Amino acid sequence: SQGNRSLENALYDNYSLNYFSFNMFNYTNIFARLNYTNRRNPIKNTSVISGINRVNTPINSNLADQILSGSGNFTRTFGKIKGNLSANVSWSSFNNIVNTLPSESISLTQMYQTEWSTNFKKGPNFDLGYSITVNDYDNNGAESTFYTSRPFARLDWAFAKGFLLKSSYSYYNYSDTNTTLNEYSFWDAEVFYQKPDSKWEYKFSVTNLLNTESINRDSFNELFNSTSSYVVQPRYWILSVKYNL
């Protein structure tokens, strides 16, 4: 990297709009948010790339960066059942100079989720849901799209006298526009036991019960996007004892 003594401060314009509504008669919650950020006169690196080498020089660019994001959440309760719908959408545009030529990187991220849960005083309670994430990247004309679909479930069950079972399961399907790149699942479980009026609590838990070996993530920055595979910790068991003072 090379320095530049003539750099000036960048200017940020930020606008946001929020909406919230709560109806106590039908137990409905609505929340929405819209945000826009514009970065003027940003400090950028002019990058000269040669093979595996890259030389960066900071400058003030006359090309603005923009981020537009929005989110919404709708929740309603029907007796002992609660339904939830949520969405998050983010669009961004970043400009750079690579090998003396302007380069624009555009990202569009979308996440949609629905979840239904129960709230019974006796018997098990469940959460069932599904989410889909779509990441669209365009780095100076190099386009790619990745999808992550995730059905999930959770269990919370107090049974017998002093026992509590908690368990969660998620299945992931990670793909691009042509093929499935990876499929994996995570299943965790915990069993608690505490006698009534006792200060001792015992917990037996297992993490990554299915012994999943790797997960996938994709990322985006001003110059390129990438997809990576990460090795995760294998299945392990824990027995713990807690005493409440």
C-alpha positions in Angstrom: 0.0 0.0 0.0 1.0 3.6 -0.7 0.1 6.7 1.2 -1.7 9.9 0.1 -1.2 13.2 2.0 -4.1 15.0 0.1 -6.9 12.9 1.3 -10.1 14.6 2.5 -12.9 13.4 4.8 -15.8 11.4 3.3 -19.3 12.6 3.8 -22.2 10.4 4.9 -25.9 10.9 4.3 -28.2 8.6 6.3 -32.0 8.4 6.3 -34.2 6.0 8.1 -37.9 5.4 8.5 -39.5 3.2 11.2 -43.0 1.9 11.8 -44.4 0.0 14.7 -47.9 -1.1 15.6 -49.2 -3.2 18.5 -52.8 -4.4 18.9 -53.5 -5.7 22.3 -57.0 -7.0 21.3 -55.8 -9.5 18.7 -52.1 -9.7 19.8 -50.7 -8.4 16.6 -47.3 -6.8 16.3 -46.1 -5.1 13.1 -42.6 -3.6 12.7 -41.0 -2.2 9.6 -37.7 -0.3 8.9 -36.3 1.4 5.8 -32.7 2.8 5.8 -30.7 4.5 3.1 -27.0 5.5 3.3 -25.0 7.5 0.7 -21.3 7.9 1.1 -19.9 10.9 -0.8 -16.3 11.7 -1.6 -15.4 8.2 -0.1 -11.8 7.2 0.5 -11.0 4.4 -1.9 -8.1 2.3 -2.9 -7.0 2.4 -6.5 -5.8 -1.2 -7.0 -3.3 -2.4 -9.5 -3.5 -6.2 -9.7 -0.7 -8.2 -11.3 -1.0 -12.0 -10.8 -1.2 -12.6 -7.1 0.1 -9.2 -6.2 -2.0 -6.1 -5.5 -0.8 -2.5 -4.9 -3.3 -0.2 -3.2 -3.2 3.7 -3.2 -5.9 5.6 -1.2 -7.7 8.4 -3.0 -10.9 10.4 -2.7 -13.4 9.1 -5.3 -16.1 11.0 -7.0 -18.2 7.8 -7.3 -20.6 7.5 -4.4 -21.3 4.3 -2.4 -25.0 3.5 -1.6 -26.7 1.0 0.7 -30.5 0.6 0.8 -32.0 -1.9 3.3 -35.4 -2.7 4.6 -36.8 -5.2 7.1 -40.3 -6.1 8.3 -41.8 -8.4 11.0 -45.4 -9.5 11.5 -46.4 -11.5 14.6 -49.9 -12.6 15.6 -51.1 -15.0 18.4 -54.0 -17.4 17.9 -54.7 -18.8 21.4 -51.7 -20.9 22.3 -50.2 -20.6 18.9 -48.0 -17.7 17.7 -47.2 -17.1 14.0 -44.4 -14.9 12.7 -43.4 -13.7 9.3 -40.2 -11.7 8.7 -38.2 -10.3 5.8 -34.8 -8.6 5.4 -33.7 -7.1 2.1 -30.4 -5.2 1.5 -29.0 -3.7 -1.7 -25.6 -2.1 -1.9 -23.4 -0.6 -4.6 -19.7 0.1 -4.2 -17.3 1.7 -6.7 -13.6 1.1 -7.0 -10.8 1.7 -9.5 -8.9 -1.5 -10.6 -6.0 -1.2 -13.0 -7.1 2.5 -13.7 -10.6 1.4 -14.7 -13.8 2.0 -12.7 -15.3 -1.1 -11.2 -18.8 -1.4 -9.6 -19.8 -4.2 -7.2 -23.5 -4.7 -6.5 -25.0 -7.0 -3.9 -28.6 -7.9 -3.2 -29.3 -10.0 -0.2 -32.8 -11.3 0.7 -34.0 -13.3 3.7 -37.5 -14.5 4.3 -38.7 -16.6 7.3 -41.9 -18.0 8.7 -42.1 -19.5 12.2 -45.0 -21.0 14.2 -44.7 -21.8 18.0 -46.9 -23.2 20.7 -47.2 -22.0 24.3 -48.9 -24.7 26.4 -48.6 -24.8 30.1 -48.5 -28.6 30.1 -47.0 -30.9 27.6 -44.3 -30.2 25.0 -44.0 -26.9 23.1 -42.7 -26.8 19.5 -41.3 -24.2 17.1 -41.5 -25.0 13.4 -40.2 -22.7 10.7 -38.6 -22.3 7.4 -36.2 -19.6 6.0 -34.7 -18.9 2.6 -31.7 -16.6 1.9 -30.8 -15.5 -1.6 -27.5 -13.7 -2.2 -27.0 -12.0 -5.7 -23.6 -10.7 -6.4 -22.3 -8.7 -9.4 -18.6 -7.8 -9.3 -18.0 -5.7 -12.4 -20.0 -8.0 -14.6 -19.1 -11.3 -12.9 -22.5 -12.5 -11.6 -23.2 -15.3 -9.1 -26.2 -16.3 -7.0 -26.3 -18.5 -3.9 -29.3 -19.9 -2.1 -29.6 -21.3 1.5 -32.9 -22.9 2.5 -33.3 -23.9 6.1 -36.3 -25.7 7.7 -35.9 -25.9 11.4 -37.6 -27.2 14.6 -37.3 -26.8 18.3 -38.7 -28.7 21.3 -39.1 -27.6 24.9 -40.7 -30.2 27.2 -41.0 -30.3 30.9 -41.9 -33.9 32.0 -42.0 -36.2 35.0 -40.9 -34.2 38.1 -38.0 -31.9 37.6 -37.0 -32.9 34.1 -36.7 -30.5 31.1 -35.8 -31.5 27.6 -34.6 -28.9 25.0 -33.7 -29.9 21.5 -33.2 -28.0 18.2 -32.8 -29.2 14.6 -31.9 -27.4 11.4 -31.4 -28.7 7.9 -29.4 -26.6 5.4 -29.4 -26.8 1.6 -26.7 -24.6 0.0 -26.8 -24.2 -3.7 -26.1 -21.9 -6.7 -28.1 -21.5 -9.8 -27.0 -24.8 -11.2 -26.5 -27.3 -8.5 -26.6 -28.1 -4.8 -23.1 -27.4 -3.3 -23.7 -28.9 0.1 -26.4 -30.3 2.4 -25.9 -30.6 6.2 -27.9 -30.7 9.4 -27.4 -29.7 13.0 -29.1 -31.3 15.9 -28.5 -30.3 19.6 -30.1 -31.6 22.7 -30.1 -30.9 26.5 -31.7 -32.6 29.4 -32.0 -30.8 32.8 -32.9 -32.3 36.1 -33.6 -30.5 39.4 -35.6 -31.8 42.3 -38.3 -29.4 43.6 -36.8 -27.1 46.3 -33.3 -28.4 45.5 -30.3 -26.1 44.9 -28.6 -28.7 42.7 -29.2 -28.8 39.0 -27.8 -31.5 36.6 -27.5 -31.1 32.8 -26.6 -33.5 30.1 -26.1 -32.1 26.7 -24.9 -33.1 23.2 -23.9 -30.7 20.5 -23.7 -31.6 16.8 -25.4 -34.9 17.4 -25.3 -35.8 13.7 -21.5 -35.2 13.6 -21.7 -32.7 10.7 -18.2 -32.0 9.4 -18.5 -28.7 7.4 -20.7 -25.8 6.6 -20.7 -23.3 3.7 -20.8 -19.5 3.7 -20.5 -16.9 0.9 -19.3 -13.3 1.4 -19.1 -10.1 -0.6 -16.8 -7.1 -0.6 -16.0 -4.1 -2.8 -13.6 -6.1 -5.1 -14.9 -9.7 -5.1 -17.3 -12.3 -3.7 -16.4 -15.8 -2.5 -17.9 -19.0 -1.2 -16.1 -20.9 1.5 -16.3 -24.2 3.4 -15.6 -24.3 7.1 -14.7 -27.3 9.3 -16.9 -27.4 12.4 -16.4 -29.0 15.8 -17.4 -32.6 15.8 -20.0 -34.2 18.2 -19.3 -33.7 21.9 -21.0 -34.5 25.1 -21.1 -32.5 28.3 -22.2 -33.4 31.8 -22.5 -30.4 34.2 -23.6 -29.8 37.7 -24.7 -26.4 39.1 -25.4 -25.4 42.7 -27.5 -22.3 43.3 -26.4 -20.3 46.4 
